Amino acid sequence: MDRSYLFAPGHNEKLLGKVFEAGADAVILDLEDAVPPERKSAARRMVAEVLATHPSWVRINAARTPDAAADLDAIAGLAHGIRIPKVESVEDVRWVTERAPGTPLICAIESARGVVNALTIAAEPGVEHLALGGVDLQKDLGTGSGDAPLHYVRSQLVVACRAAGIAPPIDSVYPHLDDTDGLRRQAAASRELGFFGKSAIHPSQLPIIHTAFSPRADELQWAQDVVEAFDSAHGAALRLPGGEFVDLPVAERARRILQLSESLQLDGRA
């Protein structure tokens, strides 16, 4: 799984040339909000050229719009995957899959209607991830900009993804570039709620995001201790020297932590 998803505006030639060297686990080339209306045609052409040598995710415009249709005409079959913004129903998803069959999808939940329909959206064939679009969702709900108003939504997306059998949801961008402490707190809290991975708008955010979604040293030690003790007990429930009770679900959680660490090392991301 990818820890970071770095956005790059599709019309910015300079950034398109640099984004793949920034150190993100995944790149999202943007044809939506970051691109002015008068530059969208140029952005489609530029992104299609980049995809020929750097397959990556592409954020198209809102489904069932002329701009989205033009986006898919330009990049369907070239992109590694498509991020659909402002998804509110399975009809939005199906509209895209009809035009880009077999392409993995990230569905961004950015409205109250999208939250309500998150379970059916997550279960739709082709959907690999849900993603929280926090800024637009806060505007739609009329909430403040803090994290607390979206705790329910974050938990709802985690439950929807788990119930649908897909990967955990991806957290929203943190728009305050100079507030590194705020980014660190939000990423850590999202991971605790069950998210994995976070969108980024600047390379400077990547180290904090990677740390938040990588196993900590104390987590790895705990996981190793649990797995060793559980295996030594031949799968029987037991109590660790520190008093923690370990049974099969605890051991499986520990194994997932070790597997994540191993996969990051194999990919050279640790």
N, C-alpha and C positions, 0 to 999 in steps of 0.2 A: 504494500500500500504506500501511497505517496504522502509525505508529511507536508509538503508545500506546493502551492499552485500559484505561480507568479504571472500576473497579467502584463501584457504589453499591447499598447494601442496599435491597431492594424495599419494605420496610416503614417506611422512614425518610422521612417527608414532607419534612422540611427538606432532606435531602441530595438527594432526587429533584428538588427545585426549584433546586438549585445546580449539580448535576453537569454540566449541559450548557453552563455558562458557565465551567468550570474550565480549558478550553484543551486538553483531550485530543483526539487525532485520532478516537477512537472511544469510545463509552460502553457498558458492560455493566451492565444492571440485573439484580441478583442475586435469585433466588428460592431459592437453595440454602443454602450454609453460613452466610451472614451473617444469615439470617432464622430466628428461633426457631420451633420447631414450632407454637406457639400463635398465631403471627402470619402464618403462610403464606397463609391464606385472604385476610386483609387485604392482604398484599403482592401477591397475584395481581390483586386488584381495583385497587390503586393503580398497579401497573405497566401494566395494560391501559389505564388512563386516560391515563397519561403517553405511551404509545405512539401514542395518537391524534394527538398533535401533535409528538412527537419519536421517530420510528422509530429504533430502536437495537438492539444485540444484547441478548439475554436469556439468562442462565444458568439453566437449569432444574435440577430435581433429577435424580438418577441415572435413566437410562433403565430402563424396564420396572418402575417403581415406581408405586404409587398417586399419590404426590405429583407425579411427572413427568406422569402422565396428566392430573391436575388443572391443572398448569401449562400444558400444551399446549391444553387446552380453553379456557383463559383468554386465551392470547396468540398462538396459531397464526394466521397471516394478518395479524397486526398488527406483529410484530417484523421488523426488517430482517434479522436472522439469529439463530440459536440456538446457544449454547455448551452442548455436552453434557459434563457432568463424568464423570470416571472411566470413560471408554470403554475397553472391553476386547476388543470384537469387532465385526465388521460387523453382527451381529444387533442390537447396541445402536443402531447408526446407522440400520438399516432400521426399527426400531421407531419411531424419531422421524420419519423421512421419510414413513412411512405416515400419520402424524397431522399432519404439517406439510409436505405436498408442495411442492417448489419453493423451499423456504426455505434459504438458505445456512447451512452448518454449520461451527462450530469444534469439533473433537473434542479434549478435554483428555486427555492421557495421564498417568495418575497411579498406575499399578501396573505390576508386572513383566509381567503378562499383556498389558497394553496396549502395552508396549514391544515385546514379542515379535511382536505382531500389527499393529504400526504401518504396515507396508507395505500390507497389505490394507485397513486402515482408511482410509489416505490415498487409496487408489485407488477407494474406494466413491463412486458418484455422489452429488453434493450436498455432499461435503466440500470446503470451500475452504481450510481451515487445520487443521493440528495445533497444539496448544498444550501446553507442558510444565506440568504441575501439580507443581512441585518439592517443596512441603512434604509433600503426601500421598505422593508417590513415595519420598521419603527415609524416611518412616515405614514404608512397605511393604517397602522394601529393607533397612531396619535400618542405614542409613548415617549418618555424621555430617552436620552441617548445612553444611559447606563446599561449595565448587563442584566440587572435584576428583572426588568420587564420582559426579557426574552428567555428567562429560565424555563418557563413552561414550554415555549416553542422548541427550544433545544431538546428538552426531554421527549417531546412529542415526535420529533424527527428521529431521534435515536430509537424509540419504540417502533416507529413505522419501518425503519430500515431493518431492524432485527426481525420483525414479524414477516417481512417480505423476503428475508434470507439474502439480503445484499450487504455490501460493505457499510461500515458506519458512515454517518453523514460528515460532510466537510464544513468547517466553520467559516464564518464570514470574514471579509477583510476588516482590518483595524485601521481606520482612516487617519489617525493622529500619528504622523511619522516621527515626531520628536518625543512621544510619550512611550518610551520603551518599557517602563514599569507597567503601564496600562496594558500594553500588548502581552507582556509576560503573564500578568494576572488573568487576562481573558483567555489566553491559549491554555493555561493550566486548568482553569475552571471548566473549559469546554472538554478537555480530555477527561476530567473527572466525571463529567456527565455522560461520557460515552462517545464523543466525537473522535474522529481521527483525521488529522490534516487540517490545514487552514489556508485560505487564500491570502495573497500578499500583493501589495501595490508598489513595493520598492525592494530591491535586493537587500537593503540594510535590515529588513525585518526577518530575513531568512534564518540567521543563526538562532534567534530566540524561538522561532517556530519549530525549527529542527530539534532544539533541546527539549521543548515542551512535549513533543510527540515521539521522542526516543526514550527507551527505558533508562531510568536512572541507575546509578551504581547500587544504591540500596535496594531497588526493585529487583535487579538481577540477582543480588545475593539472596534475597528472600525467595525468589523463584527457584534458584538452584537448591537451596536448603529444603524447600517444600518437595520438589521433584525427587531429590535423593531420599528423603525420609519416606515419602509415599511409595516409591519403588522398593525400598528396603523392606517395607511392611507388606509388599506384594499386593498393593491395592486396598489394604484395610485402612479404615479411618484411624487416626492417631492424634496424639497431642504433642506439639513441638516443645522443646525445653523451655521456651519462653511463655508457654501457656496457650498458644493459638491452636485451635482445633482444625485439623485438615481432613477433608474427605474428597471425593471425586471432583465436585465442582471447583474446589479450591485448587486442586492439583492441575485441572485443565486450564484454569486461569494462569497458573504459574508456567505451564508449558507454552501458552500463547505468548507470554512475555519473552521467553527464551527464543521462541521461533521468530518473533519480530526482531530481536537483537541479531540473530543469525542472518536473517534476510537483509538487514541493513548492512551488515559486514560484507556479505557476498556481493552486494551492489556497490560497495565502496562508499556508502553513505555514513557509516558509523564515525 
